[in-house]
Amino acid sequence: MTVRRGKKLSISIQEHMAIDVCPGPIRPIRQISAYFPRLSPTSPTPISPNPAVSPIPASSPLSLSPGSVASGMGGAQLLSPLLAHGRPGGGGSLSLTSSVDTSVEINSSDSDDCTALGTLEFELRYEHSSSELHCTVLRAKGLKPMDFNGLADPYVKLHLLPGACKANKLKTKTIRNSLNPVWNETLTYVGITEEDMHRKTLRLSVCDEDKLTHNELIGESRVPLKRVKPYQTKHFHTCLEHPPPLPSPTAMGEALRGISCYLREWENEQLHSLEERGRLLLSLQFLPPESLEDKDPEGVEGHRSGGLCVGVKRCAHLAAMDVNGFSDPYVKIYLKPDIEKKSKHKTAVMKKTLNPEFNEEFFYEISLSELANKSLEVTVWDYDLGRSNDFIGGVCLSCHSQGDALRHWMDCLKNKGQKVERWHILTNELPQTVSHD
């Protein structure tokens, strides 16, 4: 601002407010975690949060920022912020070995952030006879405040990993304005097989419910189901942790950015192929041909031909296909190859439910030798009036199947006359031979 000689110095109200409010250039506000970097015990000296101390330029891929130190590895696991060691000021050379140690320390269960987020107490019990997994969410203590009043509105939601989706999500009630909520609520997963208990992991996420904005995650705890033994109640008291960081290409060089995008696309494809749409309880029974000695009231002897009896019992945790959060499911079964196209059977439609009970049986007149070369395709659909029905999930049982489907099929062929029941996971893969009718 220039002032001519002989004129009185005057400052407008806009300039006056600008001088008072903005005395200098606006700088980003640092988080308090930037002043307390969490480093590995193997690192001799912490890094100073003052960027003036570090001689590394900001454009370098190895440069450090308070945000990257606070978020624990910045998001990328291939290239993470490196620890400094050497002279006491926090400057000096950077070590790749120290960065690996920091990643292990931050993601470990002994992290200081665990107690800062709170603790969760729950119990797990697996009933092998009914294929049910009971999770009793007891209480949480010392949760992190999420609202302006210094409190939170916490609830707990459960997911089964891998393959987490809305179909296998269970949720507790919400406790208002509490950092030490008590639920004492039991959530039950139906159709959990022994294979699930060996390869699945239960994720318990504690979230804060907000009516006006989106819900916020407070922390989570993950428990491998293989730690739970059948018919034994196991008690857990765990510290809540931050979810594992996702790899971010922005923190990588140009060469690694393409690799990261490729790996992310491949991971998304794998998760999509493993998506679960619910569970189906099927019963199979091969009835050998036999003569009926008993006579009917008219005195005529009867004869029953052999065949396969398929029982559609029930479904559990189906994916919601309608806007009301439910589905109108029904089941279709085929025995392929079906040259004459006479093997199609359908159950009744159950309205507005994700856990329908059908209890219907269908019979195929076929010999055992012919059945060995057949495949049973079972699909679950959502009925929509006036438009095409939505595919929910399906499963195929044959001698060429894998896992539970193969075991169920072989048990049916070996145990003639016995009814064999087994739960099956419905996947989002639609058999090519199935139509939408």
Contacts in CASP RR format, 6 or more apart in sequence:
PFRMAT RR
TARGET T0000
AUTHOR 0000-0000-0000
METHOD contacts of the structure
MODEL  1
MTVRRGKKLSISIQEHMAIDVCPGPIRPIRQISAYFPRLSPTSPTPISPN
PAVSPIPASSPLSLSPGSVASGMGGAQLLSPLLAHGRPGGGGSLSLTSSV
DTSVEINSSDSDDCTALGTLEFELRYEHSSSELHCTVLRAKGLKPMDFNG
LADPYVKLHLLPGACKANKLKTKTIRNSLNPVWNETLTYVGITEEDMHRK
TLRLSVCDEDKLTHNELIGESRVPLKRVKPYQTKHFHTCLEHPPPLPSPT
AMGEALRGISCYLREWENEQLHSLEERGRLLLSLQFLPPESLEDKDPEGV
EGHRSGGLCVGVKRCAHLAAMDVNGFSDPYVKIYLKPDIEKKSKHKTAVM
KKTLNPEFNEEFFYEISLSELANKSLEVTVWDYDLGRSNDFIGGVCLSCH
SQGDALRHWMDCLKNKGQKVERWHILTNELPQTVSHD
1 11 0 8 1.000
1 15 0 8 1.000
3 9 0 8 1.000
11 19 0 8 1.000
30 49 0 8 1.000
30 66 0 8 1.000
31 66 0 8 1.000
31 67 0 8 1.000
31 70 0 8 1.000
33 66 0 8 1.000
33 67 0 8 1.000
33 69 0 8 1.000
33 70 0 8 1.000
34 49 0 8 1.000
34 66 0 8 1.000
34 67 0 8 1.000
34 69 0 8 1.000
34 70 0 8 1.000
35 49 0 8 1.000
37 46 0 8 1.000
37 47 0 8 1.000
37 49 0 8 1.000
37 69 0 8 1.000
37 70 0 8 1.000
38 69 0 8 1.000
38 72 0 8 1.000
38 102 0 8 1.000
38 105 0 8 1.000
38 106 0 8 1.000
38 111 0 8 1.000
38 112 0 8 1.000
39 46 0 8 1.000
39 47 0 8 1.000
39 83 0 8 1.000
39 98 0 8 1.000
39 102 0 8 1.000
39 105 0 8 1.000
40 83 0 8 1.000
40 98 0 8 1.000
40 101 0 8 1.000
40 102 0 8 1.000
40 104 0 8 1.000
40 105 0 8 1.000
41 105 0 8 1.000
42 98 0 8 1.000
42 101 0 8 1.000
43 83 0 8 1.000
43 85 0 8 1.000
43 98 0 8 1.000
43 101 0 8 1.000
43 102 0 8 1.000
44 85 0 8 1.000
44 86 0 8 1.000
45 84 0 8 1.000
45 85 0 8 1.000
45 86 0 8 1.000
45 87 0 8 1.000
45 88 0 8 1.000
45 89 0 8 1.000
45 90 0 8 1.000
46 90 0 8 1.000
47 54 0 8 1.000
47 64 0 8 1.000
47 69 0 8 1.000
47 83 0 8 1.000
47 84 0 8 1.000
47 90 0 8 1.000
47 91 0 8 1.000
48 54 0 8 1.000
48 89 0 8 1.000
48 90 0 8 1.000
48 91 0 8 1.000
49 66 0 8 1.000
49 69 0 8 1.000
51 58 0 8 1.000
51 65 0 8 1.000
53 89 0 8 1.000
53 90 0 8 1.000
53 91 0 8 1.000
54 63 0 8 1.000
54 64 0 8 1.000
54 84 0 8 1.000
54 90 0 8 1.000
54 91 0 8 1.000
55 91 0 8 1.000
55 92 0 8 1.000
56 62 0 8 1.000
56 63 0 8 1.000
56 64 0 8 1.000
56 94 0 8 1.000
57 63 0 8 1.000
61 79 0 8 1.000
61 251 0 8 1.000
61 252 0 8 1.000
61 253 0 8 1.000
62 81 0 8 1.000
62 82 0 8 1.000
62 94 0 8 1.000
64 81 0 8 1.000
64 82 0 8 1.000
64 84 0 8 1.000
65 81 0 8 1.000
67 74 0 8 1.000
68 74 0 8 1.000
68 81 0 8 1.000
68 251 0 8 1.000
69 81 0 8 1.000
71 245 0 8 1.000
72 80 0 8 1.000
72 81 0 8 1.000
72 102 0 8 1.000
72 103 0 8 1.000
72 106 0 8 1.000
72 245 0 8 1.000
73 80 0 8 1.000
73 81 0 8 1.000
73 99 0 8 1.000
73 102 0 8 1.000
73 103 0 8 1.000
73 106 0 8 1.000
73 245 0 8 1.000
74 80 0 8 1.000
74 81 0 8 1.000
74 245 0 8 1.000
74 248 0 8 1.000
74 251 0 8 1.000
75 245 0 8 1.000
75 246 0 8 1.000
75 247 0 8 1.000
75 248 0 8 1.000
75 251 0 8 1.000
76 247 0 8 1.000
76 248 0 8 1.000
76 249 0 8 1.000
76 251 0 8 1.000
76 252 0 8 1.000
76 260 0 8 1.000
77 103 0 8 1.000
77 245 0 8 1.000
77 247 0 8 1.000
78 247 0 8 1.000
78 252 0 8 1.000
78 256 0 8 1.000
78 259 0 8 1.000
78 260 0 8 1.000
79 251 0 8 1.000
79 252 0 8 1.000
79 253 0 8 1.000
79 256 0 8 1.000
80 99 0 8 1.000
80 102 0 8 1.000
80 103 0 8 1.000
80 251 0 8 1.000
81 99 0 8 1.000
81 102 0 8 1.000
82 94 0 8 1.000
82 95 0 8 1.000
82 96 0 8 1.000
82 98 0 8 1.000
82 99 0 8 1.000
83 94 0 8 1.000
83 95 0 8 1.000
83 98 0 8 1.000
83 99 0 8 1.000
83 101 0 8 1.000
83 102 0 8 1.000
84 90 0 8 1.000
84 91 0 8 1.000
84 92 0 8 1.000
84 93 0 8 1.000
84 94 0 8 1.000
84 95 0 8 1.000
84 98 0 8 1.000
85 92 0 8 1.000
85 93 0 8 1.000
85 95 0 8 1.000
85 98 0 8 1.000
86 92 0 8 1.000
86 93 0 8 1.000
105 111 0 8 1.000
107 244 0 8 1.000
109 238 0 8 1.000
109 239 0 8 1.000
109 241 0 8 1.000
111 239 0 8 1.000
111 241 0 8 1.000
113 241 0 8 1.000
113 242 0 8 1.000
114 239 0 8 1.000
114 240 0 8 1.000
114 241 0 8 1.000
115 239 0 8 1.000
116 144 0 8 1.000
117 143 0 8 1.000
117 144 0 8 1.000
117 218 0 8 1.000
117 219 0 8 1.000
117 239 0 8 1.000
117 240 0 8 1.000
117 241 0 8 1.000
117 242 0 8 1.000
118 140 0 8 1.000
118 141 0 8 1.000
118 142 0 8 1.000
118 143 0 8 1.000
118 144 0 8 1.000
118 218 0 8 1.000
118 219 0 8 1.000
118 239 0 8 1.000
118 240 0 8 1.000
119 140 0 8 1.000
119 141 0 8 1.000
119 142 0 8 1.000
119 237 0 8 1.000
119 238 0 8 1.000
119 239 0 8 1.000
119 240 0 8 1.000
120 137 0 8 1.000
120 139 0 8 1.000
120 140 0 8 1.000
120 156 0 8 1.000
120 204 0 8 1.000
120 206 0 8 1.000
120 221 0 8 1.000
120 236 0 8 1.000
120 237 0 8 1.000
120 238 0 8 1.000
120 239 0 8 1.000
120 240 0 8 1.000
121 138 0 8 1.000
121 139 0 8 1.000
121 140 0 8 1.000
121 141 0 8 1.000
121 235 0 8 1.000
121 236 0 8 1.000
121 237 0 8 1.000
122 135 0 8 1.000
122 136 0 8 1.000
122 137 0 8 1.000
122 138 0 8 1.000
122 204 0 8 1.000
122 236 0 8 1.000
123 134 0 8 1.000
123 135 0 8 1.000
123 136 0 8 1.000
123 138 0 8 1.000
123 233 0 8 1.000
123 234 0 8 1.000
123 235 0 8 1.000
123 236 0 8 1.000
124 133 0 8 1.000
124 134 0 8 1.000
124 135 0 8 1.000
124 136 0 8 1.000
124 202 0 8 1.000
124 223 0 8 1.000
124 225 0 8 1.000
124 228 0 8 1.000
124 233 0 8 1.000
124 234 0 8 1.000
124 236 0 8 1.000
125 133 0 8 1.000
125 134 0 8 1.000
125 136 0 8 1.000
125 228 0 8 1.000
125 231 0 8 1.000
125 232 0 8 1.000
125 233 0 8 1.000
125 234 0 8 1.000
126 132 0 8 1.000
126 133 0 8 1.000
126 134 0 8 1.000
126 192 0 8 1.000
126 197 0 8 1.000
126 225 0 8 1.000
126 228 0 8 1.000
126 229 0 8 1.000
126 230 0 8 1.000
126 231 0 8 1.000
127 133 0 8 1.000
127 134 0 8 1.000
127 230 0 8 1.000
127 231 0 8 1.000
128 194 0 8 1.000
128 230 0 8 1.000
128 231 0 8 1.000
131 190 0 8 1.000
131 191 0 8 1.000
131 192 0 8 1.000
131 193 0 8 1.000
131 423 0 8 1.000
132 188 0 8 1.000
132 189 0 8 1.000
132 190 0 8 1.000
132 191 0 8 1.000
132 192 0 8 1.000
133 188 0 8 1.000
133 189 0 8 1.000
133 192 0 8 1.000
133 197 0 8 1.000
133 202 0 8 1.000
133 225 0 8 1.000
133 228 0 8 1.000
134 186 0 8 1.000
134 187 0 8 1.000
134 188 0 8 1.000
135 158 0 8 1.000
135 170 0 8 1.000
135 186 0 8 1.000
135 187 0 8 1.000
135 188 0 8 1.000
135 189 0 8 1.000
135 202 0 8 1.000
135 204 0 8 1.000
136 184 0 8 1.000
136 185 0 8 1.000
136 186 0 8 1.000
136 187 0 8 1.000
137 156 0 8 1.000
137 172 0 8 1.000
137 183 0 8 1.000
137 184 0 8 1.000
137 185 0 8 1.000
137 186 0 8 1.000
137 187 0 8 1.000
137 204 0 8 1.000
138 182 0 8 1.000
138 183 0 8 1.000
138 184 0 8 1.000
139 180 0 8 1.000
139 181 0 8 1.000
139 182 0 8 1.000
139 183 0 8 1.000
139 184 0 8 1.000
140 154 0 8 1.000
140 156 0 8 1.000
140 180 0 8 1.000
140 181 0 8 1.000
140 206 0 8 1.000
140 240 0 8 1.000
141 179 0 8 1.000
141 180 0 8 1.000
142 179 0 8 1.000
142 180 0 8 1.000
143 152 0 8 1.000
143 154 0 8 1.000
143 178 0 8 1.000
143 179 0 8 1.000
143 180 0 8 1.000
143 181 0 8 1.000
143 206 0 8 1.000
143 218 0 8 1.000
143 240 0 8 1.000
144 152 0 8 1.000
144 218 0 8 1.000
144 219 0 8 1.000
145 151 0 8 1.000
145 152 0 8 1.000
145 179 0 8 1.000
146 152 0 8 1.000
146 153 0 8 1.000
146 208 0 8 1.000
146 216 0 8 1.000
146 218 0 8 1.000
147 153 0 8 1.000
147 177 0 8 1.000
147 208 0 8 1.000
147 210 0 8 1.000
149 177 0 8 1.000
150 179 0 8 1.000
151 177 0 8 1.000
151 178 0 8 1.000
151 179 0 8 1.000
152 177 0 8 1.000
152 178 0 8 1.000
152 179 0 8 1.000
152 208 0 8 1.000
152 218 0 8 1.000
153 174 0 8 1.000
153 175 0 8 1.000
153 176 0 8 1.000
153 177 0 8 1.000
153 178 0 8 1.000
153 208 0 8 1.000
153 209 0 8 1.000
153 210 0 8 1.000
154 174 0 8 1.000
154 175 0 8 1.000
154 178 0 8 1.000
154 181 0 8 1.000
154 206 0 8 1.000
154 207 0 8 1.000
154 208 0 8 1.000
154 209 0 8 1.000
154 218 0 8 1.000
155 171 0 8 1.000
155 172 0 8 1.000
155 173 0 8 1.000
155 174 0 8 1.000
155 175 0 8 1.000
155 206 0 8 1.000
155 207 0 8 1.000
155 209 0 8 1.000
156 171 0 8 1.000
156 172 0 8 1.000
156 183 0 8 1.000
156 204 0 8 1.000
156 205 0 8 1.000
156 206 0 8 1.000
156 207 0 8 1.000
157 169 0 8 1.000
157 170 0 8 1.000
157 171 0 8 1.000
157 172 0 8 1.000
157 204 0 8 1.000
157 205 0 8 1.000
157 207 0 8 1.000
158 168 0 8 1.000
158 169 0 8 1.000
158 170 0 8 1.000
158 171 0 8 1.000
158 187 0 8 1.000
158 189 0 8 1.000
158 202 0 8 1.000
158 203 0 8 1.000
158 204 0 8 1.000
158 205 0 8 1.000
159 165 0 8 1.000
159 168 0 8 1.000
159 169 0 8 1.000
159 202 0 8 1.000
159 203 0 8 1.000
159 205 0 8 1.000
160 168 0 8 1.000
160 189 0 8 1.000
160 196 0 8 1.000
160 200 0 8 1.000
160 201 0 8 1.000
160 202 0 8 1.000
160 203 0 8 1.000
160 276 0 8 1.000
161 200 0 8 1.000
161 201 0 8 1.000
161 202 0 8 1.000
161 203 0 8 1.000
161 222 0 8 1.000
162 200 0 8 1.000
162 201 0 8 1.000
162 271 0 8 1.000
162 274 0 8 1.000
163 271 0 8 1.000
163 274 0 8 1.000
163 275 0 8 1.000
163 276 0 8 1.000
164 203 0 8 1.000
165 275 0 8 1.000
165 276 0 8 1.000
165 277 0 8 1.000
165 319 0 8 1.000
166 319 0 8 1.000
166 320 0 8 1.000
167 276 0 8 1.000
167 277 0 8 1.000
167 278 0 8 1.000
167 317 0 8 1.000
167 318 0 8 1.000
167 319 0 8 1.000
167 320 0 8 1.000
167 354 0 8 1.000
168 189 0 8 1.000
168 276 0 8 1.000
168 278 0 8 1.000
168 317 0 8 1.000
170 187 0 8 1.000
170 188 0 8 1.000
170 189 0 8 1.000
171 187 0 8 1.000
172 183 0 8 1.000
172 185 0 8 1.000
172 187 0 8 1.000
173 183 0 8 1.000
173 185 0 8 1.000
174 209 0 8 1.000
175 181 0 8 1.000
175 182 0 8 1.000
175 183 0 8 1.000
189 317 0 8 1.000
190 279 0 8 1.000
190 316 0 8 1.000
190 317 0 8 1.000
190 355 0 8 1.000
191 279 0 8 1.000
191 281 0 8 1.000
191 316 0 8 1.000
191 423 0 8 1.000
192 200 0 8 1.000
192 225 0 8 1.000
192 423 0 8 1.000
193 404 0 8 1.000
193 422 0 8 1.000
193 423 0 8 1.000
195 403 0 8 1.000
195 404 0 8 1.000
196 225 0 8 1.000
197 225 0 8 1.000
197 226 0 8 1.000
197 228 0 8 1.000
198 225 0 8 1.000
198 226 0 8 1.000
200 224 0 8 1.000
200 225 0 8 1.000
201 222 0 8 1.000
201 223 0 8 1.000
201 224 0 8 1.000
201 225 0 8 1.000
202 222 0 8 1.000
202 223 0 8 1.000
202 224 0 8 1.000
202 225 0 8 1.000
203 220 0 8 1.000
203 221 0 8 1.000
203 222 0 8 1.000
204 220 0 8 1.000
204 221 0 8 1.000
204 222 0 8 1.000
204 223 0 8 1.000
205 217 0 8 1.000
205 219 0 8 1.000
205 220 0 8 1.000
206 217 0 8 1.000
206 218 0 8 1.000
206 219 0 8 1.000
206 220 0 8 1.000
206 240 0 8 1.000
207 215 0 8 1.000
207 216 0 8 1.000
207 217 0 8 1.000
207 218 0 8 1.000
208 215 0 8 1.000
208 216 0 8 1.000
208 217 0 8 1.000
208 218 0 8 1.000
209 215 0 8 1.000
210 216 0 8 1.000
217 243 0 8 1.000
218 240 0 8 1.000
219 240 0 8 1.000
219 241 0 8 1.000
219 242 0 8 1.000
219 243 0 8 1.000
220 240 0 8 1.000
220 241 0 8 1.000
220 242 0 8 1.000
220 243 0 8 1.000
221 236 0 8 1.000
221 238 0 8 1.000
221 239 0 8 1.000
221 240 0 8 1.000
221 241 0 8 1.000
223 236 0 8 1.000
223 238 0 8 1.000
227 234 0 8 1.000
228 234 0 8 1.000
247 260 0 8 1.000
247 263 0 8 1.000
247 264 0 8 1.000
248 260 0 8 1.000
249 256 0 8 1.000
249 257 0 8 1.000
249 258 0 8 1.000
249 260 0 8 1.000
249 261 0 8 1.000
252 260 0 8 1.000
272 428 0 8 1.000
273 427 0 8 1.000
273 428 0 8 1.000
273 429 0 8 1.000
274 427 0 8 1.000
275 427 0 8 1.000
275 428 0 8 1.000
276 425 0 8 1.000
276 426 0 8 1.000
276 427 0 8 1.000
276 428 0 8 1.000
277 318 0 8 1.000
277 319 0 8 1.000
277 380 0 8 1.000
277 392 0 8 1.000
277 393 0 8 1.000
277 394 0 8 1.000
277 426 0 8 1.000
277 427 0 8 1.000
277 428 0 8 1.000
278 315 0 8 1.000
278 316 0 8 1.000
278 317 0 8 1.000
278 318 0 8 1.000
278 319 0 8 1.000
278 392 0 8 1.000
278 393 0 8 1.000
278 425 0 8 1.000
278 426 0 8 1.000
279 315 0 8 1.000
279 316 0 8 1.000
279 317 0 8 1.000
279 423 0 8 1.000
279 424 0 8 1.000
279 425 0 8 1.000
279 426 0 8 1.000
280 312 0 8 1.000
280 314 0 8 1.000
280 315 0 8 1.000
280 331 0 8 1.000
280 378 0 8 1.000
280 380 0 8 1.000
280 394 0 8 1.000
280 395 0 8 1.000
280 423 0 8 1.000
280 424 0 8 1.000
280 426 0 8 1.000
281 313 0 8 1.000
281 314 0 8 1.000
281 315 0 8 1.000
281 316 0 8 1.000
281 421 0 8 1.000
281 422 0 8 1.000
281 423 0 8 1.000
281 424 0 8 1.000
282 310 0 8 1.000
282 311 0 8 1.000
282 312 0 8 1.000
282 313 0 8 1.000
282 378 0 8 1.000
282 397 0 8 1.000
282 408 0 8 1.000
282 421 0 8 1.000
282 422 0 8 1.000
282 424 0 8 1.000
283 309 0 8 1.000
283 310 0 8 1.000
283 311 0 8 1.000
283 313 0 8 1.000
283 361 0 8 1.000
283 419 0 8 1.000
283 420 0 8 1.000
283 421 0 8 1.000
284 308 0 8 1.000
284 309 0 8 1.000
284 310 0 8 1.000
284 311 0 8 1.000
284 376 0 8 1.000
284 397 0 8 1.000
284 408 0 8 1.000
284 409 0 8 1.000
284 411 0 8 1.000
284 412 0 8 1.000
284 419 0 8 1.000
284 420 0 8 1.000
285 308 0 8 1.000
285 309 0 8 1.000
285 412 0 8 1.000
285 417 0 8 1.000
285 418 0 8 1.000
285 419 0 8 1.000
285 420 0 8 1.000
286 306 0 8 1.000
286 307 0 8 1.000
286 308 0 8 1.000
286 309 0 8 1.000
286 368 0 8 1.000
286 371 0 8 1.000
286 412 0 8 1.000
286 413 0 8 1.000
286 416 0 8 1.000
286 417 0 8 1.000
287 304 0 8 1.000
287 306 0 8 1.000
287 307 0 8 1.000
287 308 0 8 1.000
287 309 0 8 1.000
287 416 0 8 1.000
287 417 0 8 1.000
288 306 0 8 1.000
288 368 0 8 1.000
288 416 0 8 1.000
288 417 0 8 1.000
289 303 0 8 1.000
289 304 0 8 1.000
289 305 0 8 1.000
289 306 0 8 1.000
289 307 0 8 1.000
290 304 0 8 1.000
290 306 0 8 1.000
291 301 0 8 1.000
291 302 0 8 1.000
291 303 0 8 1.000
291 304 0 8 1.000
292 301 0 8 1.000
292 302 0 8 1.000
292 303 0 8 1.000
292 304 0 8 1.000
293 301 0 8 1.000
295 301 0 8 1.000
295 302 0 8 1.000
296 302 0 8 1.000
305 365 0 8 1.000
306 365 0 8 1.000
306 366 0 8 1.000
306 367 0 8 1.000
307 363 0 8 1.000
307 364 0 8 1.000
307 365 0 8 1.000
307 366 0 8 1.000
307 367 0 8 1.000
307 371 0 8 1.000
308 335 0 8 1.000
308 363 0 8 1.000
308 364 0 8 1.000
308 366 0 8 1.000
308 371 0 8 1.000
308 376 0 8 1.000
308 412 0 8 1.000
309 361 0 8 1.000
309 362 0 8 1.000
309 363 0 8 1.000
309 364 0 8 1.000
309 419 0 8 1.000
310 333 0 8 1.000
310 345 0 8 1.000
310 361 0 8 1.000
310 362 0 8 1.000
310 363 0 8 1.000
310 364 0 8 1.000
310 376 0 8 1.000
311 360 0 8 1.000
311 361 0 8 1.000
311 362 0 8 1.000
312 331 0 8 1.000
312 333 0 8 1.000
312 347 0 8 1.000
312 358 0 8 1.000
312 359 0 8 1.000
312 360 0 8 1.000
312 361 0 8 1.000
312 362 0 8 1.000
312 378 0 8 1.000
313 357 0 8 1.000
313 358 0 8 1.000
313 359 0 8 1.000
313 421 0 8 1.000
314 355 0 8 1.000
314 356 0 8 1.000
314 357 0 8 1.000
314 358 0 8 1.000
314 359 0 8 1.000
315 329 0 8 1.000
315 331 0 8 1.000
315 354 0 8 1.000
315 355 0 8 1.000
315 356 0 8 1.000
315 358 0 8 1.000
315 380 0 8 1.000
315 426 0 8 1.000
316 354 0 8 1.000
316 355 0 8 1.000
317 354 0 8 1.000
317 355 0 8 1.000
318 327 0 8 1.000
318 329 0 8 1.000
318 354 0 8 1.000
318 355 0 8 1.000
318 356 0 8 1.000
318 380 0 8 1.000
318 392 0 8 1.000
318 426 0 8 1.000
319 327 0 8 1.000
319 354 0 8 1.000
319 392 0 8 1.000
319 393 0 8 1.000
320 326 0 8 1.000
320 327 0 8 1.000
320 354 0 8 1.000
321 327 0 8 1.000
321 382 0 8 1.000
321 390 0 8 1.000
321 392 0 8 1.000
322 328 0 8 1.000
322 382 0 8 1.000
322 384 0 8 1.000
324 352 0 8 1.000
326 352 0 8 1.000
326 353 0 8 1.000
326 354 0 8 1.000
327 352 0 8 1.000
327 353 0 8 1.000
327 354 0 8 1.000
327 382 0 8 1.000
327 390 0 8 1.000
327 392 0 8 1.000
328 349 0 8 1.000
328 350 0 8 1.000
328 351 0 8 1.000
328 352 0 8 1.000
328 382 0 8 1.000
328 383 0 8 1.000
328 384 0 8 1.000
329 349 0 8 1.000
329 350 0 8 1.000
329 353 0 8 1.000
329 354 0 8 1.000
329 356 0 8 1.000
329 380 0 8 1.000
329 381 0 8 1.000
329 382 0 8 1.000
329 383 0 8 1.000
329 392 0 8 1.000
330 346 0 8 1.000
330 347 0 8 1.000
330 348 0 8 1.000
330 349 0 8 1.000
330 350 0 8 1.000
330 380 0 8 1.000
330 381 0 8 1.000
330 383 0 8 1.000
331 346 0 8 1.000
331 347 0 8 1.000
331 358 0 8 1.000
331 378 0 8 1.000
331 379 0 8 1.000
331 380 0 8 1.000
331 381 0 8 1.000
332 344 0 8 1.000
332 345 0 8 1.000
332 346 0 8 1.000
332 347 0 8 1.000
332 378 0 8 1.000
332 379 0 8 1.000
332 381 0 8 1.000
332 434 0 8 1.000
333 343 0 8 1.000
333 344 0 8 1.000
333 345 0 8 1.000
333 362 0 8 1.000
333 376 0 8 1.000
333 377 0 8 1.000
333 378 0 8 1.000
333 379 0 8 1.000
334 343 0 8 1.000
334 344 0 8 1.000
334 376 0 8 1.000
334 377 0 8 1.000
334 433 0 8 1.000
334 434 0 8 1.000
335 343 0 8 1.000
335 364 0 8 1.000
335 366 0 8 1.000
335 374 0 8 1.000
335 375 0 8 1.000
335 376 0 8 1.000
335 377 0 8 1.000
336 343 0 8 1.000
336 374 0 8 1.000
336 375 0 8 1.000
336 376 0 8 1.000
336 377 0 8 1.000
336 433 0 8 1.000
337 374 0 8 1.000
338 344 0 8 1.000
343 364 0 8 1.000
345 362 0 8 1.000
347 358 0 8 1.000
347 360 0 8 1.000
348 358 0 8 1.000
348 360 0 8 1.000
349 383 0 8 1.000
350 356 0 8 1.000
350 357 0 8 1.000
350 358 0 8 1.000
366 374 0 8 1.000
368 413 0 8 1.000
368 416 0 8 1.000
371 413 0 8 1.000
372 399 0 8 1.000
372 413 0 8 1.000
373 399 0 8 1.000
374 398 0 8 1.000
375 396 0 8 1.000
375 397 0 8 1.000
375 398 0 8 1.000
375 400 0 8 1.000
375 401 0 8 1.000
376 396 0 8 1.000
376 397 0 8 1.000
376 398 0 8 1.000
376 409 0 8 1.000
377 394 0 8 1.000
377 395 0 8 1.000
377 396 0 8 1.000
377 431 0 8 1.000
377 433 0 8 1.000
377 434 0 8 1.000
378 394 0 8 1.000
378 395 0 8 1.000
378 396 0 8 1.000
378 397 0 8 1.000
378 424 0 8 1.000
379 391 0 8 1.000
379 392 0 8 1.000
379 393 0 8 1.000
379 394 0 8 1.000
379 430 0 8 1.000
379 431 0 8 1.000
379 434 0 8 1.000
380 391 0 8 1.000
380 392 0 8 1.000
380 393 0 8 1.000
380 394 0 8 1.000
380 426 0 8 1.000
381 389 0 8 1.000
381 390 0 8 1.000
381 391 0 8 1.000
381 392 0 8 1.000
382 389 0 8 1.000
382 390 0 8 1.000
382 391 0 8 1.000
382 392 0 8 1.000
383 389 0 8 1.000
384 390 0 8 1.000
388 436 0 8 1.000
389 436 0 8 1.000
391 428 0 8 1.000
391 430 0 8 1.000
391 436 0 8 1.000
392 426 0 8 1.000
393 426 0 8 1.000
393 427 0 8 1.000
393 428 0 8 1.000
393 429 0 8 1.000
393 430 0 8 1.000
394 426 0 8 1.000
394 427 0 8 1.000
394 429 0 8 1.000
394 430 0 8 1.000
394 431 0 8 1.000
395 405 0 8 1.000
395 424 0 8 1.000
395 425 0 8 1.000
395 426 0 8 1.000
395 427 0 8 1.000
396 405 0 8 1.000
396 431 0 8 1.000
397 405 0 8 1.000
397 406 0 8 1.000
397 408 0 8 1.000
397 409 0 8 1.000
397 424 0 8 1.000
398 405 0 8 1.000
398 406 0 8 1.000
398 409 0 8 1.000
399 406 0 8 1.000
399 409 0 8 1.000
399 410 0 8 1.000
400 406 0 8 1.000
401 409 0 8 1.000
404 422 0 8 1.000
404 423 0 8 1.000
404 424 0 8 1.000
404 425 0 8 1.000
405 424 0 8 1.000
407 422 0 8 1.000
408 420 0 8 1.000
408 422 0 8 1.000
408 424 0 8 1.000
411 420 0 8 1.000
411 422 0 8 1.000
412 420 0 8 1.000
END
